[in-house]
């Protein structure tokens, strides 16, 4: 009887340790990678609430695996992609700081 109880206890300890030490699914922005991937069609179709869409965007900003998958599906732009816009000369003169141009201090003008 004691050997039987000891055997059951050993199995219970092994199961608890296996569960505790098992790899966990990655979660970013309080949403798992599996859930983000399940929601990809709705994300693309614009069927998600603004909050859920934003949560997925936050997840994608932290998870390169999901971001790469969404990029392959054409749902997001690749990391580091920028959109170039042609600005008029008037805009450049009004906003020199956008172009790294720092006007000299007024005492030097």
C-alpha positions, 0 to 999 in steps of 0.5 A, spaced: 500 500 500 505 504 501 509 503 495 502 504 491 501 511 494 509 513 493 508 511 486 502 515 485 506 521 488 512 520 484 507 520 478 504 526 480 510 530 481 513 528 474 506 531 471 507 537 475 514 538 473 513 537 466 507 542 466 511 547 469 517 546 465 514 545 458 515 551 453 510 556 453 507 559 447 509 566 446 505 572 448 506 579 447 501 585 448 497 580 452 495 576 446 498 569 444 502 568 437 497 562 435 491 567 436 494 573 432 495 568 427 488 565 427 485 572 427 490 574 420 484 573 415 479 578 420 485 583 420 486 583 413 478 584 412 478 589 417 473 586 421 476 586 428 475 592 433 479 597 434 482 595 440 483 588 438 487 591 431 491 595 436 493 589 440 495 585 434 499 591 432 503 592 439 504 584 438 507 585 431 511 590 434 514 585 439 514 579 435 518 578 429 516 571 428 508 574 427 511 580 424 514 576 418 508 572 417 504 578 417 509 581 412 509 574 407 501 575 407 501 582 405 498 585 411 504 589 414 510 593 411 516 590 412 520 592 419 524 599 417 520 600 411 519 608 410 514 612 405 518 617 402 513 624 401 515 629 396 515 636 400 515 643 397 520 648 398 515 652 402 514 646 407 522 645 407 523 652 409 517 652 414 520 645 417 527 645 417 528 641 423 525 635 419 531 635 414 536 636 420 537 643 418 538 647 424 538 654 423 544 658 427 542 662 433 539 669 432 545 672 435 549 669 429 544 672 424 
